[in-house]
Amino acid sequence: MVGADSASWPISIQTSGEDVSWTSPDEVRPDGGEYDLQVSITGVSVDVTYFGFNFGPIDVSDQLPDSSFGGIVEGPCPIDGGTTSILEPAPPEPVTIAFDIELLLDDNGFGNMLMDNIVLGTATTSIPIFGEVTVQLETVYVDLVMDVVAIGTPCSSDLNGDNQTNVDDILQLLGAYGTNDPDSDVDGDGAVGVNDVLALIAAWGPC
């Protein structure tokens, strides 16, 4: 099965209000029974303008609530990793900054993210020379880390992915016998051998 058991993907986003999508550079295996999916927002900065002058990036991470989120999600892929929303300040105050972050793993185990519903409003901040002023947010920069761990597998003996362990799987295994082909290594010990044959026979039938 293609894909690692776990991945940690750093993500850097820059937007002036337009939606932003992201796809991971590699994948986790898509056959996990469950996935531990955790996302941490590690930094948020903004560019602002005041009477035509540009300032930034200004780190505003300490002005936002803790927005780490995630949990255990049932597999296999594709899975919906959920949505987290940032809204500051809380209603009924006028919005300074708001956005939603949606996460998922696609059919092949690649991580995907969409940042949308972006609102860049005004904020009161201190700027050298000008002092305490009201500024317009122009660009937001968000740094995140997406950690994924695939837990278990619904049917490791189903080598060809047809949801059953049968003669097609044993033929694939025998074709790779004596190699380290990960797509035929049922027990995951790094080699295709007699233990894999025995494990496949023991799991014979529908997944």
Number of C-alpha atoms within 10 A of each C-alpha: 18 13 17 15 17 16 20 14 17 15 16 15 14 16 17 16 17 13 14 15 14 14 16 18 8 13 21 25 22 26 26 22 16 20 27 17 23 17 21 16 18 16 15 21 17 23 18 24 16 14 8 8 8 14 15 14 14 14 14 12 15 9 10 14 11 12 13 14 15 19 13 15 19 16 21 23 22 17 19 16 24 14 15 16 14 17 16 18 16 10 8 6 8 12 16 18 19 16 17 16 17 16 22 20 25 17 14 17 25 20 25 17 19 16 22 18 14 20 19 20 16 17 18 11 13 12 13 6 6 9 9 11 11 16 22 19 23 19 18 24 17 17 15 17 16 22 18 25 19 25 20 15 15 15 19 22 30 25 24 16 14 12 14 18 23 19 13 13 22 21 12 14 24 16 13 18 18 12 15 15 17 18 18 29 25 25 18 14 12 13 19 24 20 12 14 22 20 12 14 25 16 11 16 16 14 11 14
